[in-house]
Amino acid sequence: MAFWLDLMFGNPIGLMSMIVIFTTIGIMSYLIWLFIHKSKPE
């Protein structure tokens, strides 16, 4: 846990990479939800 806190708040590069990773996870989960929602039969 200390490694992740140091990575996020220790330097701006780590913070930006964590923001990019979580944004990518959010976008991918939204697209998966949209695909499941659209392919569901009426």
C-alpha positions in Angstrom: 0.0 0.0 0.0 2.9 2.4 0.7 4.2 1.7 -2.7 1.0 2.8 -4.4 0.7 5.9 -2.2 4.3 6.8 -3.0 3.6 6.2 -6.7 0.5 8.3 -6.8 1.6 11.2 -4.6 5.4 11.0 -4.8 5.8 12.3 -8.3 3.5 13.9 -10.9 4.4 11.2 -13.5 3.0 8.4 -11.2 -0.2 10.4 -10.6 -0.7 11.0 -14.3 -0.2 7.3 -15.1 -2.7 6.3 -12.4 -5.2 8.8 -13.8 -4.7 7.3 -17.3 -5.1 3.7 -16.0 -8.3 4.5 -14.1 -9.7 6.5 -17.0 -9.0 3.6 -19.4 -10.7 1.2 -17.0 -13.8 3.5 -16.8 -14.1 3.9 -20.6 -13.7 0.2 -21.2 -16.3 -0.7 -18.6 -18.7 1.9 -20.1 -18.2 0.4 -23.6 -18.7 -3.2 -22.3 -21.9 -2.1 -20.5 -23.1 -0.3 -23.7 -22.4 -3.4 -25.8 -24.3 -5.7 -23.4 -27.1 -3.2 -23.1 -27.5 -2.9 -26.9 -27.1 -6.6 -27.7 -29.9 -7.5 -25.2 -33.0 -8.7 -27.0 -36.0 -6.5 -26.8 
